[in-house]
Amino acid sequence: MLSPVVRQLVAEYGIDPATVPGTGKGGRITRADVLAFIDYRAAGGEAPVGEATAKARTEAVAGTQGSPAVTAAPRSYEPVAGARDEVVPFTNIRRITAEHMVRSKATSAHTLAVIEADYEGIERVRRAHKDRFREEEGIGLSYLAFIARALTDTLRDFPHLNASVGDDALVVHRDVHLGIAVDLGERGLIVPVVRHAEEQSLRGLARAIADLAERARIRKLSADEVAGGTFTITNPGPFGTFLTAPIINQPQVAILSTDGIKRRPVVVTSPDGTEAVGIHSVGLLALSFDHRAVDGAYASGFLHELARVIESRDWEAEL
């Protein structure tokens, strides 16, 4: 018999269980067997299986050992290219990304939590210091650097999101190796890593992010600079996105999307409690997290604290 996890995987990917070689006890198909088969099939291979083994597995799927079983033919998602269509072969980066994302969805219990953050304090500091900062550092003073700085502090209070799922255990990482997703245009996507981001100042993070992004685009990163991340930020905000539900970068347990920041009317509360309407820079922070690692209250608490740090920190002193 197939376990519920294996049954779900074979159904999702349209796999005939009789074609998957099993390595479990008595030839039983494990989750790892199905994932390996998916990778093998994606690479263009066909996993052979003996006639007797195939017959036994087919009977096991039906739940009636020794009785005829009816199995559906594997579903095919191969597109048909028309005369006017263009076939664009995947680049190596696109192929690896595709396999990694499919594996991630099959591995983690993806859950999304979203919070709104008021960036007005950051916006005032950026407006006042962006020209001087560019003269001193040679780079722009982006929202992303502020968010990364707030994130590293927040992860100290929510360490289970800076973690990986191991063998029936959560591996909590004390160092924050922060992955920053970088768009390479038609070539795909790459995630260079800022090592020990928790030790970096706002300026240091801004420099590190700009440096890695630039060298990623000109293909000057080493293999070590795109490995070993413990938490990832993806930043579609410059394109004006409203809300993005990112896929977790395995083996991490969470990824943060920083979406578009726009000027909007908000309710502003003064120290004496009176309220007024003001125009502030506001945007959403979306966290995809692995529900195997943490629950919704923990993830929501993390987002609440992250937004609080973004809104209330003395960013002037950071510069």
BELGI-V735269 format. One record per residue. N is the residue number from 1. RES is the residue in three letters. SS is DSSP state (2 for helix, 1 for strand, 0 for the rest). PHI is phi as a letter, one per 20 degrees, with the letter a starting at -180 (999 if undefined). D_FIRST is the distance of its C-alpha to the first C-alpha in Angstrom with 2 decimals. Layout:
n,res,ss,phi,d_first
N,RES,SS,PHI,D_FIRST
N,RES,SS,PHI,D_FIRST
//
This chain:
n,res,ss,phi,d_first
1,MET,0,999,0.00
2,LEU,0,e,3.78
3,SER,0,f,6.61
4,PRO,2,g,9.42
5,VAL,2,f,11.63
6,VAL,2,f,9.80
7,ARG,2,f,9.22
8,GLN,2,f,12.92
9,LEU,2,f,14.11
10,VAL,2,f,13.00
11,ALA,2,f,14.45
12,GLU,2,f,17.54
13,TYR,0,d,18.35
14,GLY,0,m,17.62
15,ILE,0,d,15.43
16,ASP,0,e,13.73
17,PRO,2,g,10.52
18,ALA,2,f,11.78
19,THR,2,e,14.80
20,VAL,0,e,13.54
21,PRO,0,f,14.20
22,GLY,0,e,11.86
23,THR,0,d,13.88
24,GLY,0,f,11.63
25,LYS,2,g,11.63
26,GLY,2,m,10.98
27,GLY,2,m,10.73
28,ARG,0,f,7.73
29,ILE,0,e,8.73
30,THR,0,d,10.68
31,ARG,2,f,12.88
32,ALA,2,f,15.79
33,ASP,2,f,14.48
34,VAL,2,f,14.33
35,LEU,2,f,17.74
36,ALA,2,f,19.20
37,PHE,2,f,18.23
38,ILE,2,f,19.93
39,ASP,2,f,22.97
40,TYR,2,f,23.09
41,ARG,2,f,23.02
42,ALA,2,f,25.62
43,ALA,0,e,27.82
44,GLY,0,n,27.85
45,GLY,0,e,25.68
46,GLU,0,c,22.97
47,ALA,0,e,20.30
48,PRO,0,f,20.48
49,VAL,0,b,17.72
50,GLY,0,f,18.47
51,GLU,2,f,18.27
52,ALA,2,f,16.40
53,THR,2,f,13.74
54,ALA,2,f,13.55
55,LYS,2,f,13.34
56,ALA,2,f,10.49
57,ARG,2,f,8.39
58,THR,2,f,9.81
59,GLU,2,f,8.95
60,ALA,2,f,5.20
61,VAL,2,f,5.93
62,ALA,2,f,8.30
63,GLY,0,m,6.51
64,THR,0,c,9.55
65,GLN,0,g,9.69
66,GLY,0,n,13.28
67,SER,0,d,14.05
68,PRO,0,f,15.23
69,ALA,0,c,13.17
70,VAL,0,d,15.06
71,THR,0,d,14.27
72,ALA,0,f,16.86
73,ALA,0,f,19.06
74,PRO,0,g,18.95
75,ARG,0,f,21.51
76,SER,0,d,24.68
77,TYR,0,d,26.88
78,GLU,0,f,29.59
79,PRO,0,f,32.94
80,VAL,0,d,35.76
81,ALA,0,e,39.01
82,GLY,0,e,42.09
83,ALA,0,f,45.56
84,ARG,0,e,46.70
85,ASP,0,e,43.61
86,GLU,0,d,43.66
87,VAL,0,e,40.80
88,VAL,0,d,40.90
89,PRO,0,f,38.87
90,PHE,0,f,37.10
91,THR,0,f,39.02
92,ASN,2,f,37.34
93,ILE,2,f,37.51
94,ARG,2,f,36.01
95,ARG,2,f,33.16
96,ILE,2,f,32.38
97,THR,2,f,32.72
98,ALA,2,f,30.34
99,GLU,2,f,27.60
100,HIS,2,f,28.33
101,MET,2,f,28.24
102,VAL,2,f,24.95
103,ARG,2,f,23.39
104,SER,2,f,25.09
105,LYS,2,f,23.79
106,ALA,2,f,20.19
107,THR,2,e,20.93
108,SER,0,e,23.26
109,ALA,0,e,23.26
110,HIS,1,f,26.49
111,THR,1,c,29.02
112,LEU,1,d,32.64
113,ALA,1,c,35.76
114,VAL,1,c,39.28
115,ILE,1,b,42.81
116,GLU,1,e,46.29
117,ALA,1,c,48.72
118,ASP,1,e,52.49
119,TYR,0,e,53.78
120,GLU,2,f,57.45
121,GLY,2,f,58.36
122,ILE,2,f,56.82
123,GLU,2,f,58.45
124,ARG,2,f,61.89
125,VAL,2,f,61.53
126,ARG,2,f,60.32
127,ARG,2,f,63.21
128,ALA,2,f,65.73
129,HIS,2,c,64.58
130,LYS,2,f,62.81
131,ASP,2,f,65.95
132,ARG,2,f,66.88
133,PHE,2,f,63.31
134,ARG,2,f,63.23
135,GLU,2,f,66.59
136,GLU,2,f,65.50
137,GLU,2,d,61.96
138,GLY,0,m,62.07
139,ILE,0,c,58.95
140,GLY,0,f,58.27
141,LEU,0,e,57.40
142,SER,0,e,54.07
143,TYR,2,g,52.11
144,LEU,2,g,49.17
145,ALA,2,f,51.07
146,PHE,2,f,51.79
147,ILE,2,f,48.18
148,ALA,2,f,47.00
149,ARG,2,f,49.65
150,ALA,2,f,48.62
151,LEU,2,f,44.93
152,THR,2,f,45.51
153,ASP,2,f,47.38
154,THR,2,f,44.80
155,LEU,2,f,41.95
156,ARG,2,f,43.94
157,ASP,2,e,43.35
158,PHE,0,c,39.72
159,PRO,2,f,38.44
160,HIS,2,f,34.72
161,LEU,2,e,34.95
162,ASN,0,d,36.35
163,ALA,1,b,33.18
164,SER,1,c,29.90
165,VAL,1,e,26.41
166,GLY,0,d,25.65
167,ASP,0,f,23.07
168,ASP,0,m,22.65
169,ALA,0,b,26.34
170,LEU,1,d,28.88
171,VAL,1,e,31.44
172,VAL,1,e,34.68
173,HIS,0,e,37.25
174,ARG,0,e,40.88
175,ASP,0,e,42.31
176,VAL,0,e,41.96
177,HIS,0,d,41.44
178,LEU,1,e,41.72
179,GLY,1,e,40.29
180,ILE,1,c,42.36
181,ALA,1,f,40.88
182,VAL,1,c,43.56
183,ASP,1,f,43.72
184,LEU,0,d,44.77
185,GLY,2,m,45.38
186,GLU,2,f,43.95
187,ARG,2,f,42.79
188,GLY,0,p,40.13
189,LEU,1,c,39.60
190,ILE,1,c,39.94
191,VAL,1,c,39.72
192,PRO,1,f,42.41
193,VAL,1,c,42.48
194,VAL,1,e,45.41
195,ARG,0,f,45.28
196,HIS,0,l,46.17
197,ALA,2,f,46.79
198,GLU,2,f,47.42
199,GLU,2,e,50.62
200,GLN,0,e,51.98
201,SER,0,f,54.67
202,LEU,2,g,54.69
203,ARG,2,f,56.88
204,GLY,2,f,54.74
205,LEU,2,f,51.57
206,ALA,2,f,53.46
207,ARG,2,f,54.70
208,ALA,2,f,51.34
209,ILE,2,f,49.48
210,ALA,2,f,52.24
211,ASP,2,f,52.40
212,LEU,2,f,48.69
213,ALA,2,f,48.53
214,GLU,2,f,51.59
215,ARG,2,f,50.44
216,ALA,2,f,46.99
217,ARG,2,f,48.73
218,ILE,0,d,50.91
219,ARG,0,m,48.13
220,LYS,0,d,49.73
221,LEU,0,e,46.84
222,SER,0,e,45.64
223,ALA,2,f,41.98
224,ASP,2,f,42.35
225,GLU,2,e,43.51
226,VAL,2,c,40.26
227,ALA,0,c,37.91
228,GLY,0,n,37.16
229,GLY,0,f,37.50
230,THR,0,d,36.40
231,PHE,1,b,37.07
232,THR,1,c,37.92
233,ILE,1,d,40.39
234,THR,1,d,40.36
235,ASN,0,c,43.68
236,PRO,0,e,43.88
237,GLY,2,g,46.75
238,PRO,2,g,49.56
239,PHE,2,e,48.26
240,GLY,0,n,48.74
241,THR,0,f,45.11
242,PHE,0,e,44.61
243,LEU,0,b,41.00
244,THR,0,c,38.34
245,ALA,0,d,34.68
246,PRO,0,f,34.08
247,ILE,0,e,30.85
248,ILE,0,f,30.45
249,ASN,0,e,31.62
250,GLN,0,f,28.94
251,PRO,0,e,28.76
252,GLN,1,f,31.10
253,VAL,0,d,30.17
254,ALA,1,b,32.90
255,ILE,1,b,35.23
256,LEU,1,d,38.42
257,SER,1,d,39.88
258,THR,1,d,43.67
259,ASP,1,e,44.61
260,GLY,1,g,48.03
261,ILE,1,d,50.93
262,LYS,1,c,53.56
263,ARG,1,f,56.72
264,ARG,1,b,56.10
265,PRO,1,f,58.00
266,VAL,1,c,56.76
267,VAL,1,e,58.06
268,VAL,1,d,59.90
269,THR,1,d,60.76
270,SER,0,e,63.93
271,PRO,0,g,64.54
272,ASP,0,e,66.47
273,GLY,0,n,63.55
274,THR,0,f,65.02
275,GLU,1,d,62.86
276,ALA,1,b,63.66
277,VAL,1,e,61.97
278,GLY,1,c,61.86
279,ILE,1,d,60.52
280,HIS,1,c,57.95
281,SER,1,e,55.47
282,VAL,1,c,52.03
283,GLY,1,b,48.48
284,LEU,1,d,44.80
285,LEU,1,d,42.58
286,ALA,1,d,38.86
287,LEU,1,d,36.27
288,SER,1,e,32.65
289,PHE,1,c,30.85
290,ASP,1,e,27.42
291,HIS,0,f,26.42
292,ARG,0,f,24.38
293,ALA,0,e,27.79
294,VAL,0,b,30.18
295,ASP,0,d,30.55
296,GLY,2,f,32.77
297,ALA,2,f,35.78
298,TYR,2,f,35.92
299,ALA,2,f,35.70
300,SER,2,f,38.23
301,GLY,2,f,40.52
302,PHE,2,f,40.44
303,LEU,2,f,41.48
304,HIS,2,f,44.17
305,GLU,2,f,45.65
306,LEU,2,f,45.50
307,ALA,2,f,47.41
308,ARG,2,f,49.87
309,VAL,2,f,50.64
310,ILE,2,g,51.13
311,GLU,2,e,53.46
312,SER,2,d,55.48
313,ARG,0,f,55.88
314,ASP,0,e,59.38
315,TRP,2,f,58.57
316,GLU,2,f,62.26
317,ALA,2,f,62.26
318,GLU,2,f,59.30
319,LEU,0,e,61.53
//
